[in-house]
Amino acid sequence: MEEDADDFVSTGKVADAENSTAKLFPQSVNSKFEIYSYRNAAAILKGSFEDQFFELVQVLEKFEISKTMIRTPGGSKGPIASYVDTLFSDEWQETRISADLHVKLIHAKQKNRVLSEYTRDGYLDGHRIDFVKGKVALDLEWNSKDQTYDRDLYAFSAFYEAGAIDVGVILTRGSSLDNTFFRSLGKVLKKDGTEGSDDVYRKFGASTTWMGKLLYRLDAGRNGGCPVLAIGIKPECVSDT
């Protein structure tokens, strides 16, 4: 990715050891994706949520997007997001969290004596995650503004602190899907499938969602205590059609 001179991009400096993470996934997945695990997310996912881990591996093994999909305009939900929707079973549901906070102030020495109590309605509200099954959450970020990662990680943290999830996964563009790759795709396609006048690479700037921008935030701890698995899509996932 082309970066401004003052734009720092992280490479996962506080992620779990690369070798230990890679051992948890088959080569069929490691060859197609960059994988970074934070707070033992990969080990937790495989060790405590075997069904979700197995499903995720199956999805990643068959994951394949086309150059045509990349060149096609997105809109509210582009072809890649729509395609990912088809890969997960109906057990993975888009989920919003809502919670009230019931507060009690109790006498320090008389534990049964409640001094006052109140409820804060809507203490948690509005945080959404694309896919949730049990205590595993997954978000897809293909080509949004990079600040979208802050929203995703805040949502993971909110769900995690409430006990709703134990691990989060973000599927996004890997660092090797860079300007060199996107320049090779030529022009964007119009909605009718004919070639437009704009270059594809101009849609994928350095300030959009790609792995470098996500790792910077994970290294800074913006996921709070929530274990997060970051999976980056590589060119090996892209077919020529």
Order of alpha helices (4+ residues) and beta strands (2+ residues): alpha-alpha-beta-alpha-alpha-beta-alpha-alpha-beta-beta-beta-alpha-beta-alpha-beta-beta-alpha-beta-beta
